[in-house]
Amino acid sequence: DAKTTQPNSMESNEEEPVHLPCNHSTISGTDYIHWYRQLPSQGPEYVIHGLTSNVNNRMASLAIAEDRKSSTLILHRATLRDAAVYYCILRDKGGDSNYQLIWGAGTKLIIKP
Amino acid sequence: DTGVSQDPRHKITKRGQNVTFRCDPISEHNRLYWYRQTLGQGPEFLTYFQNEAQLEKSRLLSDRFSAERPKGSFSTLEIQRTEQGDSAMYLCASSLFGITEAFFGQGTRLTVV
């Protein structure tokens, strides 16, 4: 599995948009980009995933660069409940073990009231 | 269905003792995963099951670790002769076959003293 690079931490103000970057320069053509987040004292929670096209769901949007070597998770209007560690992970769609993923340390998102 | 549940939530044990953790996945999910997470790091894959078959084990899973999923329902993770290095959060997740989103439990925090 290819690896990802994320900033250790980011700060944002409440009710403002947040853009969380992820670099994955060694991504292969069959790798999906997944985002999970982990609130304090909780297990990880699925946020969104995509392959090539930008994706939207009720939680967030995922913007994928044209060369797929980077992506950005967008929280449109951050709330205090969005304070968490956000993980960007790659998964090979051809792999049978779809969760033998390499998780980095993620980005700790701090929301200021 | 209340999601993935893990028991116990916390376990303190003396070095050298055996411990067993239980995971109850979402009922219709046939894939079940175990991860270990240490402070400040992302989850590390340990093993996964498809129904009752254990299909993959990480090199992290030493001989002291064993996991079972009898009848393809709940799963247990046993650690024999615990060491201080085993202190971590043990996370369980489940998913539907062929569906990418995994649902995590809240984890079992193990402290070996």
Interface residues (C-beta under 8 A of the other chain):
Chain A: Y32 H34 S41 Q42 G43 P44 E45 Y46 H49 Y87 R91 D96 S97 N98 Y99 Q100 L101 W103 G104 A105 G106
Chain B: V4 R31 Y33 G40 Q41 G42 P43 E44 F45 Y48 L55 E56 S58 L91 A93 S95 T100 E101 A102 F103 F104 G105 Q106 G107
